[in-house]
Each structure stands twice: as structure tokens, then as C-alpha cells.
Amino acid sequence: MQDSRVFPDKTLIEKTRAGSQDAFAELVRRHHAKIYAVSLRMLKNREDAEDNVQNVLFKAYHHMNRFEGQSQFSTWLFRIAINEALMKLRRQKNERQSNYLDLSKDGDGNGGFPEIEDARQDHEGDYMRRELAGKAMQGLHPALKTTFLLHKGEGWTCRELAETLGVTVETVKSRVFRARVRSRRQLQLLGRSASVAF
């Protein structure tokens, strides 16, 4: 029997789809460190990063048929890792907000301390801006969207993204530029359609 370590990813993927656990174990061995590094970079916590890796590998194994081979297998895993980490960060943020609301209430339903309204906060405006930004990003190619969000939203450098994605720094810069131009164009279109609606 041939050693799994000599096979390219493509062959190991086919063998995994055919039910080979050894093939999947070799894919895990090859890509575990990269998935963990991405997870740790985003979640800033070893335990959360390890949990994220387990979620990524579970999803990858059970959805192997969804990998179409149009990108590298490592890029597909990388996207799953980012999506899982972003969902975890959103859940944590919601839990923190929920805990804060619970702590601010006492037994009779009134706040334990007087509620102070910050006149500078514009919750409706913030919500509208987030909604528009989300809609502007919807039409972007996944590679552009992921690169842009990690660079602008998470603070990754072009070099870090290039190393993680397996592309050149110039490619990263190009993706960020194209994402900005296309999302700006989409925002302008959304702005026009909104003004027509009113």
C-alpha cells in the first residue's frame, strides 16, 4: 500500500470522498498548522483557535463534495476557517451585550443605575451604514471580499495575507483595490435606488 504522504491534495481529496480516513488524516496533517495560525490570528486565544480548527475540519470532511477544485484546497479551508472565526466573534459580541443588559437590570425591572443617553451615538445611522456596507460587499467575489475584510476590518498586513493565501503582495494589493472600487460603485448604485424609492 502506497504511503499517503506522496499523494497530491487532489488525490487525497478523491480518496477521502471514497471513504479513506487515512487520506483525510494526511490532509489534516498538511493543513492543520495553517488553519490554526489563521484561527489564532483572528480569535487571539489558543482554546478558541483549537475549537475553530476542529469545526473547520469537521465541516471540511462532511462537505468535501462541495470543494470544486477551482482554488487550492488550502484556500478553501482558509475561507471556512475565517467564516467560522467570524461567526464565533459575532456570537461572543452578542453574548457580551446580552450579559451587559442582564447586569444593568435589578429585581424591579428598572436599571440598577440611571440610564445615560450618549447624544453622540447615532444607533440608527450606525445600523444603516452597516447594512449598506454589507449589501455593497454581497456582490464581491469571495477572494476579494475575504482579502478586503481581513485587511481593512481585521488589520492584517499585505505580507501576512500574501503568506497565508499563497499569493504575492501585489495580488493582495490588487484585490483590496478592486474590492474597494467595486463596493464603492455598488454603494453608489444603492444610494441612487434608495433616493428613487423615496
N, C-alpha and C positions, 0 to 999 in steps of 0.2 A: 504494500500500500504506500502510495506516494505521500511525502510529508506536506501538510497543508501550507507550510511556510514558503514553499516555492511557487505557489499559485498566485496569479494577479488577483486584485479585488474582484474583477468581473467574474472570474471562475468561482471564487469563494461565494459570491452572491448567488450564482446559479445553484451551487451545491446547497447553500442554506435554504433556498426556495424548495429544493428537492428533499429537505428534511435533515441535512447534515448539521449536527450540533458542533462537531469539530471545526467545520468551516466557519461557523459563526463565531466560535471561540477565537479563531485566528483573526477574524475581522476586529473583534473586541480588543485583542492584544495589540493590533496595529494602531488602532484609533483611540483607545481609552485615554491616553495622556493628553491628546489634543482636545478631546471633549471636556476633560476635567479642567484643563487650563482655561478654556473659554468660560466654563461654568463658574470657576473660582473668580475669574476677572469680573464677571457680572454680579455674582452674589456675595462676594467678599467674605465668605465663610466656608470652611472646609466641609462641615457636615452638610450644609445646603448644597454645596457643589457635588459631593458624593451622591446625595439623593437625586440631584439633577441628572447625573451620569446614568444612574440606574433607570430613571424614567426614559431617558433618551434611548438607551439600549433596548429596553422593553418595547418602546414604540417602533424602533427600527426593525426589530425582529418580527413583530406582529404585522408590520406594514411594509415588509420587504418588497412585495409586489408593486407597491406604489413608486419605487425607485425606477425611473425610466432610463437612466444612463445618459441623460443629456448633459449632466455635470459630473464632476468627480464624486465618488461615494463619500469622501471626507467632507465635501461641501454640503452634501445632503444632510449628513449627521450634524454638521456645524449649524445648519438652519434649524434643525429640530432642537438642538441644544439652546440656541438663542430664544426660540419661541417658548420653550419650557421655562427657561430662566425668567423671561419677561412676564409670563403668566404667574410665576411664583412671586415675583416682585410686586405685581398688582395685588395678589391675594394678601401679601404681607401689609401693603399700604392700607387696604380695606380693613384688615383686622386691627391695625393700629388706630384708624379713625373710629372704628366701632368701639374699641376699648376706651378711647378718649371720651366718647359720648356717654358710655356707661359710667365712667368715673365722675363725669360732671353732673350726674343726677343724684339727688338724695331721695329718701323714702317718700316724700310727698309729691314727687314729680317735678319739683322746682329745681333749678340749678343750685348746687352747693355754694356757688359764688355768683355774684351778679354777672350777667352776660354783657360783654363789652363788644360793641359793634365797631369793627375797623372800617372807617369811612374810606380808606384807600383800597379796600378789597372790592373787586368787581367780579363776583362769582358768576353772574350770567355772561359777562364778557369773556371770562376765562373759559367757560364751558363752550361758548360759541367758537372761540379760537381753536380749542382742542378738536371740536367737531370738524371744523373746516380743514385743519391740518390733517386729520385722519382721512377725510374724503380726498384731499389732494394727493395723499400717499397711496390710495387704493389702486390707482391705475398703473403704478410703477412696477417694473419687472422686479421679482424677488431679490435678485442680486443687487440692484440699485437701491432698493428700499432698505435692505439689511445693512449695506455698507454705509448709507447715509445716516440711518438711525444710530448705529454704533459710533460713528464718527462725531456727529453733532449732539446726539442725545446722551451717549454714554462716555464720551470723551476719549475714545480710542484714537491713537495716533495713526497716521497713514502707514507708517512702518509696521506697527502692531497688526493692523488689518491685513497688510500685504503678506506678512508671515503666516498669519492664521488662515487666510483664504487661499494661500498658494498662488498669489498673483504679484505683479510688480507694483511698486509705489505709484507709478504713473497710471496704472489701471485703476487703483483705488481713487486717485485724484480725479480721474475721468468720470468714474461712477458717481462720486459725490457731486461733481459739477453738473452732470446730466440729470441726476435726481433733483437738484435744486432748480434747474431750468424747467424741467417738466412739471414739478409740483407747483412752481410759481405760475406757469401757464394754466395749470388746472385750477388754481385758486382764482385767477382772473376770470376764467370761464364760469366758475361757481358764483363769483361776485356778480357777473352780468346776469346770470339766470335768476339770482336772488332779487336783483333790482327789477327785473321784468315781472317777477311774481308779485312784487309789491306795487 
